[in-house]
Amino acid sequence: MSAVLEQIFQVGFLAAIIRIATPLAFATLGEMFSERAGVLNLGIEGIMLLSAMAGFTAASLSGSLWLGVLVAVLTGMLMGALHALFTVALGLSQHVCGIGVTLFSSGLACFLYRLIFGQQSVPPSIKGFQTLPIPLLSDIPILGPAMFNQFSLVYMAILAIPVAAFVLYRTPWGLSVRMVGENPRAADSAGVSVIATRFQAVILGGALMGLAGAFLTMAQFNAFTFGVVSGRGWVAIALVVFGRWDPWRSAGAALLFAFVDALQLRMQASGLGHIPYEAFLMLPFILTIVAMAFMSRNAVAPSALLKPFRREER
């Protein structure tokens, strides 16, 4: 146990928490925007996987990481638009469509990857993003190396949290998103286009999910595998509830999950060999289930979540 504590109180542990939290923060913010507009996006797992594959492929073939990020974002937006088409424009079941988008995206990612790279014994890899220390700030003791000596995408995730809060609470568009998520008929009476606003929110959410996928294949692992997402999309959906549909709280929930995930990795490496490693792998997900059990009791979801809007209906 002392070996575990020694590793916890290291700068590397704090840096690992932030890196693990980055794709979760992107995905959680994306899901939050979608749900605040009244649309549950269960396609998040598949969107992240397809975006990760598309971004990795673009980066591998072009040699440009930022082009890969752009392709991943555009892929996420495209799949978000597809989900919005089914759920917002056609008013179909959000549960069924979300699962369908996940299955379709996952299958398409596997098919295209095999088509482009073939079946190789060793997966191809790329030279991913390198850490980018920020002058002066990276010299701050403990906090500096952990927060300000990270990948560019980590800085984007940190900035995305206050930007998301500002957009959601301080802009007319954010007000429209909250209105269509709470009372779409009142929003429609006030001249807000419910359909257009929901489309925009779901597509924005898809873009953030694409960034989450891009981080996994171009910064964290520098390669694509079929298990690269590993359930992070499903976890993000739980973190939105845990964060009560608020950007700051959702980011805090992502950090908490990342803390437990980083902790279980340290526990595996600390020599607690008599405990099966699968027990450590379960820890973050057990935390998610426990947190959901407690937080879901008092969580108040957007009133119009899961409810399609049809203007002609009363």
Disulfide bonds with the S-S distance in Angstrom:
none
